[in-house]
Amino acid sequence: MKHMKKIILAAAIAALGGSAFAGSSSTTINIGGEIGSSCTIAADPLNLGQKTSFELAEDISVTLGLTVNCSAGTPYTITGANVAAIQNNTRIRLDTNSGRSNGQYLSSGVTGTGTGAEQQYTVTDALLKVSSISNLTGPAEPTGGVVNATLVGAFTLNY
């Protein structure tokens, strides 16, 4: 009989939807920290096509594509540089300081504000010069063949 009373009592509590706990309480948690701004910059490859050594003897005005991606609301400045590389006995120099984008010269800095998405820039009038390393001060006479080079630091993105 005692056992039967316990079963009936348990069934009654379950039927009422009661809990075995007397009550409950919850709390909140505050989370702090700083999420910093981030930015990336990438330049499109520059393909000059086929040029003669005479065409390369003078500065060539080139157009370059840039992609900037910064956190939303992050102000940034793109600046140019004068960089060079030597490949296959040929010196390749690129002056992006002379270039312009959206009417702003890269020597003074092209400014923008990040959107959180990629932003495209077209840089015009950057100057490219190719010359033989044996004759860096005179007219360029690069030897025939394919010349490929990577110019590091052609653009700087400050944010």
C-alpha positions as a LaTeX table, in Angstrom:
\begin{tabular}{lrrr}
\hline
Residue & $x$ (\AA) & $y$ (\AA) & $z$ (\AA) \\
\hline
Met1 & 0.00 & 0.00 & 0.00 \\
Lys2 & 2.83 & 2.38 & 0.87 \\
His3 & 4.35 & 1.75 & $-2.48$ \\
Met4 & 1.03 & 2.50 & $-4.18$ \\
Lys5 & 0.75 & 5.89 & $-2.41$ \\
Lys6 & 4.18 & 6.93 & $-3.78$ \\
Ile7 & 3.16 & 6.02 & $-7.31$ \\
Ile8 & $-0.12$ & 7.94 & $-7.03$ \\
Leu9 & 1.71 & 10.99 & $-5.60$ \\
Ala10 & 4.28 & 10.93 & $-8.42$ \\
Ala11 & 1.53 & 10.62 & $-11.02$ \\
Ala12 & $-0.31$ & 13.59 & $-9.49$ \\
Ile13 & 2.79 & 15.80 & $-9.58$ \\
Ala14 & 3.48 & 14.82 & $-13.21$ \\
Ala15 & $-0.14$ & 15.51 & $-14.16$ \\
Leu16 & 0.06 & 19.00 & $-12.70$ \\
Gly17 & 3.15 & 19.74 & $-14.79$ \\
Gly18 & 5.14 & 20.60 & $-11.74$ \\
Ser19 & 8.87 & 20.60 & $-11.53$ \\
Ala20 & 11.08 & 18.91 & $-9.05$ \\
Phe21 & 12.82 & 22.28 & $-8.57$ \\
Ala22 & 11.54 & 24.97 & $-6.24$ \\
Gly23 & 12.28 & 27.80 & $-8.74$ \\
Ser24 & 14.76 & 29.02 & $-11.36$ \\
Ser25 & 16.91 & 32.06 & $-12.01$ \\
Ser26 & 18.99 & 33.23 & $-14.99$ \\
Thr27 & 21.74 & 35.74 & $-15.52$ \\
Thr28 & 23.24 & 37.81 & $-18.32$ \\
Ile29 & 26.87 & 37.97 & $-19.37$ \\
Asn30 & 28.60 & 41.07 & $-20.69$ \\
Ile31 & 31.11 & 40.46 & $-23.47$ \\
Gly32 & 33.72 & 43.11 & $-24.21$ \\
Gly33 & 36.58 & 43.48 & $-26.62$ \\
Glu34 & 37.64 & 45.35 & $-29.68$ \\
Ile35 & 37.24 & 44.19 & $-33.24$ \\
Gly36 & 39.88 & 45.94 & $-35.29$ \\
Ser37 & 39.59 & 47.27 & $-38.80$ \\
Ser38 & 41.05 & 45.22 & $-41.61$ \\
Cys39 & 41.92 & 46.01 & $-45.21$ \\
Thr40 & 43.41 & 44.24 & $-48.22$ \\
Ile41 & 44.64 & 45.54 & $-51.56$ \\
Ala42 & 45.31 & 43.63 & $-54.78$ \\
Ala43 & 46.51 & 44.78 & $-58.20$ \\
Asp44 & 45.38 & 43.23 & $-61.45$ \\
Pro45 & 48.16 & 41.70 & $-63.59$ \\
Leu46 & 49.59 & 44.05 & $-66.20$ \\
Asn47 & 50.11 & 42.52 & $-69.64$ \\
Leu48 & 51.85 & 44.80 & $-72.12$ \\
Gly49 & 51.35 & 42.44 & $-75.01$ \\
Gln50 & 54.09 & 42.43 & $-77.64$ \\
Lys51 & 56.28 & 45.55 & $-77.76$ \\
Thr52 & 59.45 & 46.39 & $-79.65$ \\
Ser53 & 62.59 & 47.53 & $-77.85$ \\
Phe54 & 62.03 & 50.99 & $-79.37$ \\
Glu55 & 58.54 & 51.18 & $-77.86$ \\
Leu56 & 59.98 & 50.18 & $-74.48$ \\
Ala57 & 62.80 & 52.73 & $-74.69$ \\
Glu58 & 60.47 & 55.49 & $-73.49$ \\
Asp59 & 58.22 & 55.67 & $-70.46$ \\
Ile60 & 54.95 & 53.91 & $-71.23$ \\
Ser61 & 51.77 & 55.25 & $-69.66$ \\
Val62 & 49.85 & 52.25 & $-68.31$ \\
Thr63 & 46.47 & 51.73 & $-66.70$ \\
Leu64 & 46.22 & 49.44 & $-63.68$ \\
Gly65 & 43.28 & 47.94 & $-61.83$ \\
Leu66 & 43.21 & 47.81 & $-58.03$ \\
Thr67 & 40.80 & 46.12 & $-55.65$ \\
Val68 & 40.49 & 47.35 & $-52.06$ \\
Asn69 & 38.43 & 45.62 & $-49.40$ \\
Cys70 & 38.17 & 47.29 & $-45.98$ \\
Ser71 & 35.84 & 46.83 & $-43.03$ \\
Ala72 & 32.74 & 49.00 & $-43.25$ \\
Gly73 & 33.42 & 52.56 & $-42.13$ \\
Thr74 & 37.22 & 52.19 & $-42.18$ \\
Pro75 & 38.95 & 55.21 & $-43.75$ \\
Tyr76 & 41.97 & 54.38 & $-45.94$ \\
Thr77 & 44.56 & 55.96 & $-48.24$ \\
Ile78 & 46.21 & 54.34 & $-51.26$ \\
Thr79 & 49.66 & 55.66 & $-52.22$ \\
Gly80 & 51.99 & 54.78 & $-55.06$ \\
Ala81 & 55.70 & 54.06 & $-55.19$ \\
Asn82 & 58.60 & 53.83 & $-57.58$ \\
Val83 & 59.56 & 50.14 & $-57.73$ \\
Ala84 & 61.83 & 48.07 & $-59.95$ \\
Ala85 & 62.82 & 44.49 & $-60.65$ \\
Ile86 & 65.48 & 42.86 & $-62.78$ \\
Gln87 & 64.51 & 39.81 & $-64.81$ \\
Asn88 & 66.37 & 38.18 & $-67.73$ \\
Asn89 & 68.97 & 41.00 & $-67.96$ \\
Thr90 & 66.17 & 43.54 & $-68.16$ \\
Arg91 & 65.23 & 46.19 & $-65.61$ \\
Ile92 & 61.53 & 46.91 & $-65.25$ \\
Arg93 & 60.58 & 50.09 & $-63.37$ \\
Leu94 & 57.06 & 51.15 & $-62.46$ \\
Asp95 & 56.27 & 54.59 & $-61.07$ \\
Thr96 & 52.76 & 54.43 & $-59.61$ \\
Asn97 & 53.24 & 57.79 & $-57.85$ \\
Ser98 & 52.59 & 59.47 & $-61.18$ \\
Gly99 & 49.26 & 57.66 & $-61.52$ \\
Arg100 & 45.79 & 59.05 & $-60.83$ \\
Ser101 & 42.50 & 57.54 & $-59.72$ \\
Asn102 & 39.21 & 59.39 & $-59.48$ \\
Gly103 & 41.06 & 62.64 & $-60.15$ \\
Gln104 & 43.44 & 62.14 & $-57.20$ \\
Tyr105 & 47.20 & 61.57 & $-57.65$ \\
Leu106 & 48.62 & 58.56 & $-55.86$ \\
Ser107 & 51.61 & 60.68 & $-54.80$ \\
Ser108 & 49.18 & 62.66 & $-52.58$ \\
Gly109 & 47.10 & 59.61 & $-51.70$ \\
Val110 & 43.76 & 58.38 & $-52.97$ \\
Thr111 & 41.32 & 58.26 & $-50.06$ \\
Gly112 & 38.25 & 56.19 & $-49.46$ \\
Thr113 & 36.08 & 54.57 & $-46.82$ \\
Gly114 & 35.56 & 50.83 & $-46.54$ \\
Thr115 & 32.16 & 49.31 & $-47.24$ \\
Gly116 & 32.89 & 45.73 & $-46.22$ \\
Ala117 & 32.87 & 44.77 & $-49.91$ \\
Glu118 & 35.43 & 45.01 & $-52.72$ \\
Gln119 & 35.90 & 48.49 & $-54.18$ \\
Gln120 & 37.46 & 48.83 & $-57.64$ \\
Tyr121 & 39.95 & 51.55 & $-58.64$ \\
Thr122 & 41.44 & 52.28 & $-62.02$ \\
Val123 & 44.86 & 53.92 & $-61.90$ \\
Thr124 & 45.79 & 55.79 & $-65.08$ \\
Asp125 & 49.07 & 57.35 & $-66.22$ \\
Ala126 & 51.38 & 55.18 & $-64.14$ \\
Leu127 & 54.76 & 55.12 & $-65.89$ \\
Leu128 & 56.52 & 51.91 & $-66.89$ \\
Lys129 & 60.05 & 51.79 & $-68.25$ \\
Val130 & 61.99 & 48.76 & $-69.43$ \\
Ser131 & 65.73 & 48.90 & $-70.05$ \\
Ser132 & 68.74 & 46.64 & $-70.43$ \\
Ile133 & 70.72 & 46.43 & $-67.20$ \\
Ser134 & 73.91 & 47.00 & $-69.18$ \\
Asn135 & 72.62 & 50.40 & $-70.32$ \\
Leu136 & 70.41 & 51.83 & $-67.55$ \\
Thr137 & 71.01 & 55.48 & $-68.39$ \\
Gly138 & 70.77 & 55.37 & $-72.17$ \\
Pro139 & 68.06 & 54.17 & $-74.53$ \\
Ala140 & 66.55 & 50.84 & $-73.63$ \\
Glu141 & 67.65 & 47.94 & $-75.77$ \\
Pro142 & 66.15 & 44.92 & $-73.97$ \\
Thr143 & 66.96 & 41.62 & $-75.57$ \\
Gly144 & 64.20 & 39.62 & $-77.24$ \\
Gly145 & 62.14 & 37.06 & $-75.42$ \\
Val146 & 59.49 & 37.01 & $-72.76$ \\
Val147 & 59.99 & 39.15 & $-69.68$ \\
Asn148 & 57.88 & 38.50 & $-66.60$ \\
Ala149 & 58.51 & 40.16 & $-63.26$ \\
Thr150 & 56.84 & 40.76 & $-59.94$ \\
Leu151 & 57.11 & 44.29 & $-58.61$ \\
Val152 & 56.72 & 44.27 & $-54.84$ \\
Gly153 & 55.41 & 47.33 & $-53.02$ \\
Ala154 & 53.94 & 49.14 & $-56.03$ \\
Phe155 & 51.03 & 50.35 & $-53.86$ \\
Thr156 & 50.57 & 50.94 & $-50.15$ \\
Leu157 & 47.24 & 50.85 & $-48.34$ \\
Asn158 & 47.18 & 52.73 & $-45.01$ \\
Tyr159 & 44.18 & 52.41 & $-42.71$ \\
\hline
\end{tabular}
